[in-house]
């Protein structure tokens, strides 16, 4: 493609032409009139592939892996002899030397990096176990490094701090997990997680609003195998309940479970209260109480009872 040169520097030094074209395959800029190569070895800064989000863009970039807080060294440093199989790629006379270098590299690492290395491996396990997105992983890793820099980890178990930050960030990003779930995944007592969470949140000035029942609906519906129509109806029920001040002061997981039960009944995809209680981790009594409050306040008790009788064949 022929382009006209702009600016005050003039044109081709041989013929004075101000028209040239760029050969991107060769990285050259050539005079369109006499063929003189004006520039060569030009760097192509354009992308080679299409990318639709930041993750794809980073993965397809040609400048190496992106920086990430999920690694103690941000993904910048390298390890000598990483993996036992690497040592057998060198000659036998050099193996002992590489083994000593790798051992000393681990010994000379800073205590902070050692702490981050162990903590982030535990975080990776929890993220995988709970099925959480990468955004939560990155945010928790960043918050944990801040906690280490402020000296908040000293005197507390690494697992409890990771679990507390995971609980806070999940609520902050709208993917809440109940403290019982995090306690079961991490092996840390619920009381210890709560105590650490309150301390860390106060020191790092993390202000988390109460979890909304709507945030629990998609995950609970997926666990129960309910349709999108049931999810939409449950969220609509919760919005109406919020306007009528029914959900205030109630556990969000129990309210979400009751709303899903009502929506499933109305949509003909009835699940028993026991099935829902076992899947989401709340008691049948909680679902029953929240169910009664919702149908009475929203004025749909007769409609729901009729659907239940139809399902039971009465």
C-alpha positions in Angstrom: 0.0 0.0 0.0 1.5 3.4 -1.1 1.5 6.1 1.6 2.4 9.7 1.4 5.1 10.9 3.8 4.1 13.7 6.1 6.2 16.0 8.3 9.1 18.4 7.8 11.8 15.8 7.2 11.3 15.7 3.4 11.1 12.7 1.1 13.4 10.2 -0.5 17.1 11.3 -0.4 17.6 10.0 -4.0 14.6 11.2 -6.0 12.8 13.5 -3.5 9.6 11.5 -3.8 7.3 11.7 -0.8 5.5 8.5 -1.6 6.5 5.1 -0.1 5.1 1.8 0.9 5.8 -0.5 3.8 6.6 -4.2 3.3 5.5 -5.7 6.6 6.7 -9.2 5.7 10.3 -7.9 5.3 10.1 -5.0 7.8 11.1 -2.5 5.2 10.0 1.0 4.1 10.6 1.5 0.3 10.4 4.6 -1.9 7.5 4.0 -4.3 9.3 5.9 -7.2 12.9 4.7 -7.2 12.8 1.7 -4.9 15.3 2.9 -2.4 15.0 1.1 1.0 14.5 4.0 3.4 14.3 1.8 6.6 14.8 -1.9 7.3 14.4 -4.3 10.2 11.3 -2.4 11.3 9.5 -3.9 14.3 5.9 -5.0 13.8 4.0 -3.9 16.8 0.7 -5.2 15.7 -0.9 -8.4 17.0 -0.7 -11.6 15.1 -3.9 -13.1 16.4 -7.3 -11.8 17.5 -8.0 -11.5 21.2 -11.3 -10.8 22.8 -10.3 -10.2 26.4 -7.2 -9.4 28.6 -6.5 -13.1 29.3 -6.4 -14.1 25.6 -4.3 -11.0 24.9 -1.7 -11.8 27.5 -1.6 -15.4 26.5 -0.9 -14.6 22.9 1.5 -11.8 23.4 5.1 -12.2 22.2 6.8 -10.7 25.3 6.6 -13.6 27.7 4.1 -14.5 30.4 2.2 -11.6 32.1 2.9 -10.5 35.7 0.7 -12.3 38.2 0.2 -12.1 41.9 -0.6 -15.8 42.1 3.2 -16.5 42.0 5.5 -15.4 44.8 8.0 -13.9 42.3 5.2 -12.5 40.0 6.4 -15.0 37.4 9.7 -13.2 36.7 12.4 -15.3 38.2 13.6 -18.8 37.2 14.6 -21.8 39.2 17.9 -23.8 38.7 17.2 -27.4 38.0 13.5 -27.2 38.4 12.3 -30.8 38.7 14.5 -33.9 39.2 14.3 -34.8 35.5 16.1 -31.5 34.5 19.4 -32.6 36.1 19.7 -35.6 33.8 19.8 -33.4 30.7 23.3 -32.3 31.6 26.5 -34.3 31.7 27.2 -36.5 34.8 30.2 -34.3 35.7 28.0 -31.2 36.0 25.0 -32.7 37.8 26.4 -32.3 41.3 27.3 -28.6 40.6 23.7 -27.9 39.3 22.3 -29.7 42.3 24.3 -27.5 44.7 23.3 -24.3 42.8 19.6 -25.2 43.0 19.9 -26.1 46.7 21.6 -22.7 47.5 19.1 -20.8 45.5 16.3 -22.2 47.7 18.4 -21.4 50.8 19.1 -17.8 49.8 15.5 -17.0 49.0 13.9 -14.3 51.3 11.6 -15.3 54.1 8.8 -13.3 52.5 9.1 -15.2 49.2 9.2 -18.5 51.2 6.1 -17.5 53.0 4.3 -16.5 49.8 5.4 -19.7 48.0 3.8 -21.9 50.6 0.7 -19.7 51.1 0.0 -19.3 47.3 0.2 -23.1 46.8 -2.4 -23.5 49.5 -4.5 -20.7 47.9 -4.3 -22.5 44.5 -5.6 -25.7 46.2 -8.6 -23.8 47.7 -9.4 -22.0 44.5 -9.5 -25.3 42.6 -11.5 -27.1 45.3 -14.2 -24.4 45.5 -14.3 -23.8 41.7 -13.6 -20.0 42.0 -12.7 -17.7 39.0 -9.2 -16.3 38.3 -10.2 -12.8 39.3 -10.8 -14.1 42.9 -7.4 -15.9 42.8 -5.5 -12.8 41.7 -7.3 -10.5 44.3 -6.7 -12.9 47.2 -3.0 -13.3 46.3 -2.6 -9.5 46.2 -4.3 -9.0 49.5 -2.2 -11.7 51.1 1.0 -10.0 50.0 -0.3 -6.8 51.5 -1.0 -8.6 54.8 2.6 -10.0 54.8 4.0 -6.5 54.1 2.0 -5.1 57.1 3.1 -7.9 59.4 -0.4 -9.2 59.9 0.5 -12.8 59.3 2.9 -13.0 62.2 1.5 -15.0 65.0 -1.3 -16.5 62.9 -1.5 -19.6 60.8 -1.0 -19.1 57.1 -4.1 -21.3 56.3 -6.4 -19.1 58.5 -5.3 -15.9 56.8 -5.7 -17.3 53.4 -9.2 -18.7 54.3 -10.2 -15.3 55.8 -9.1 -13.3 52.8 -10.8 -15.8 50.4 -14.1 -15.4 52.3 -13.8 -11.6 52.1 -12.9 -11.4 48.5 -15.6 -13.8 47.4 -18.2 -11.6 49.0 -16.5 -8.5 47.6 -16.6 -9.8 44.0 -20.2 -11.2 44.2 -19.2 -14.9 44.3 -19.9 -15.6 47.9 -19.0 -18.8 49.7 -20.4 -19.7 53.1 -17.8 -19.8 55.9 -18.7 -23.5 56.5 -17.6 -24.3 52.9 -14.3 -22.5 53.3 -13.7 -24.1 56.7 -14.3 -27.6 55.2 -12.0 -26.9 52.3 -9.2 -25.3 54.3 -9.4 -27.5 57.4 -9.5 -24.4 59.6 -12.2 -24.0 62.3 -15.0 -21.6 61.4 -14.4 -19.7 64.6 -10.7 -19.2 63.7 -11.6 -18.0 60.2 -14.1 -15.5 61.6 -11.6 -14.1 64.2 -8.9 -13.7 61.5 -11.3 -12.2 59.0 -12.4 -9.5 61.5 -8.8 -8.6 62.3 -7.5 -8.6 58.7 -10.5 -6.6 57.5 -10.0 -4.0 60.2 -6.3 -3.7 59.5 -6.5 -3.6 55.7 -9.7 -1.4 55.8 -11.7 -4.0 53.9 -15.4 -3.0 54.1 -17.7 -5.8 53.0 -21.4 -5.4 52.7 -23.7 -8.3 53.7 -24.0 -10.9 51.0 -27.1 -10.7 48.8 -29.2 -13.9 48.4 -29.3 -13.2 44.6 -25.6 -14.0 44.4 -26.2 -17.5 45.7 -28.9 -18.4 43.2 -26.9 -19.3 40.1 -24.5 -21.6 42.0 -27.3 -23.3 44.0 -29.4 -23.7 40.8 -26.5 -25.3 39.0 -25.9 -27.7 41.9 -29.5 -28.8 41.8 -29.8 -29.0 38.0 -32.5 -26.4 37.7 -33.3 -24.5 34.5 -32.6 -20.8 33.7 -36.3 -20.1 34.0 -36.2 -21.2 37.6 -33.1 -19.1 38.3 -34.8 -16.0 36.8 -38.0 -16.6 38.7 -36.1 -17.1 42.0 -34.2 -13.8 41.5 -37.5 -12.0 40.8 -39.0 -13.5 44.0 -35.9 -12.3 46.0 -36.2 -8.8 44.5 -39.8 -8.5 45.5 -39.0 -9.9 49.0 -36.3 -7.3 49.4 -38.8 -4.5 48.6 -41.1 -5.9 51.2 -38.2 -6.1 53.7 -38.5 -9.9 54.1 -34.8 -10.8 53.7 -33.5 -8.3 56.2 -31.6 -10.1 59.1 -32.0 -13.5 57.5 -29.2 -15.8 56.3 -28.7 -15.2 52.6 -28.1 -18.9 51.8 -31.3 -20.0 53.5 -33.4 -17.3 51.7 -31.9 -18.1 48.3 -32.6 -21.8 48.9 -36.3 -21.1 49.8 -36.7 -18.8 46.8 -35.3 -21.6 44.5 -37.7 -24.1 46.1 -40.7 -21.7 45.4 -39.5 -21.0 41.8 -39.0 -24.7 41.1 -42.6 -25.5 42.4 -44.1 -22.7 40.3 -42.2 -23.8 37.2 -43.0 -27.5 37.5 -39.5 -28.6 38.3 -40.2 -29.4 41.9 -37.4 -30.4 44.2 -38.0 -31.6 47.8 -36.8 -29.4 50.7 -34.5 -32.2 51.8 -32.8 -32.4 48.3 -32.2 -28.6 48.4 -31.0 -28.6 52.0 -28.5 -31.4 51.3 -27.2 -29.7 48.2 -26.8 -26.2 49.5 -25.8 -27.0 53.1 -28.6 -25.5 55.1 -31.2 -27.3 57.3 -34.7 -28.2 56.2 -36.1 -26.2 59.1 -34.4 -23.1 57.8 -35.8 -23.6 54.3 -39.3 -24.3 55.7 -39.3 -21.1 57.8 -38.0 -18.9 55.0 -40.5 -20.5 52.6 -43.4 -19.7 54.9 -42.3 -16.1 55.3 -41.8 -15.5 51.5 -45.1 -16.9 50.3 -47.1 -15.1 53.0 -45.4 -11.7 52.5 -45.6 -12.0 48.7 -49.2 -13.3 48.7 -48.5 -16.4 46.7 -49.2 -19.1 49.3 -52.4 -20.3 47.6 -50.7 -20.6 44.2 -47.8 -22.5 45.6 -50.0 -24.8 47.6 -52.0 -25.6 44.5 -48.9 -26.4 42.5 -47.6 -28.7 45.3 -51.0 -30.6 45.4 -50.9 -30.9 41.6 -47.4 -32.3 41.7 -48.4 -34.8 44.4 -51.4 -35.9 42.4 -54.0 -35.0 44.9 
